[in-house]
Amino acid sequence: MVKSFDSLYSELVQKVQHEDSASATYRIVSAGVHACGKKVVEEAAEAWMAAEHEGHDRAADEIAQLLYTVQCLMLASDVSLDDVYRRL
């Protein structure tokens, strides 16, 4: 199944609302903005390096992880999709 940016966000909202400590999403969002921000920087660097040196498929994998992590930062920051879309 292919996920969209919006469907991923909805899925992550549900995971955070259920407060399941076994969920990696819940754990990273619960760690707060600082921890999420550090993870975004890490994932951005990995996406860049994959795009630069590792080819299309690795770049796609790393970009997908970056988008996931950005959405975790959105949740930790209480920034909704609507908030972001209004600024695009």
C-alpha positions in Angstrom: 0.0 0.0 0.0 1.3 3.4 -0.9 0.9 6.2 1.6 0.4 9.8 1.0 1.9 12.6 3.1 -1.6 13.2 4.5 -2.4 9.6 5.2 1.0 9.2 7.0 0.2 12.2 9.1 -3.2 10.8 10.1 -1.6 7.5 11.0 1.1 9.2 13.2 -1.6 11.3 14.9 -3.4 8.1 15.9 -0.2 6.5 17.2 0.6 9.5 19.4 -3.0 9.7 20.7 -2.9 6.0 21.7 0.3 6.8 23.9 1.7 3.3 23.1 5.2 3.3 24.5 6.0 0.4 22.2 5.5 2.8 19.3 8.7 4.4 17.9 6.5 7.3 16.7 5.1 7.8 20.2 8.6 7.7 21.7 10.2 10.2 19.4 7.3 12.7 19.6 7.2 12.3 23.4 10.9 13.1 23.5 10.0 16.6 22.4 10.9 19.2 19.8 14.7 19.2 20.6 15.0 15.4 20.1 12.8 15.5 17.0 14.7 18.4 15.5 18.0 16.6 16.0 16.6 13.6 14.2 15.4 15.7 11.3 18.9 17.1 10.9 20.3 13.6 10.9 17.8 12.3 8.4 18.3 15.3 6.2 22.0 14.7 6.1 21.4 11.0 5.3 19.0 11.9 2.5 21.5 14.3 1.0 24.3 11.8 1.1 22.2 9.1 -0.4 21.1 11.3 -3.2 24.7 12.4 -3.8 26.4 9.1 -3.6 24.1 6.1 -3.2 21.6 6.3 -6.1 17.9 6.6 -6.6 16.5 3.9 -4.4 18.6 4.7 -1.4 17.8 8.4 -1.9 14.1 7.5 -1.9 14.4 5.5 1.2 16.2 8.3 3.1 13.8 11.0 1.8 10.9 8.8 3.1 12.5 8.6 6.5 13.1 12.4 6.5 9.4 13.1 5.7 8.4 10.7 8.5 10.7 12.5 10.9 9.5 15.9 9.8 6.0 14.8 10.6 7.1 13.7 14.1 8.5 17.2 14.6 5.2 18.7 13.4 3.4 16.6 16.0 5.9 17.5 18.8 5.5 21.2 17.8 1.7 21.0 17.5 1.9 22.1 13.9 -0.9 20.6 11.7 -0.9 19.8 8.0 -3.3 22.8 7.6 -0.7 25.0 9.3 1.9 23.9 6.8 -0.3 23.9 3.7 -1.4 27.5 4.4 2.2 28.5 4.1 3.1 26.6 0.9 
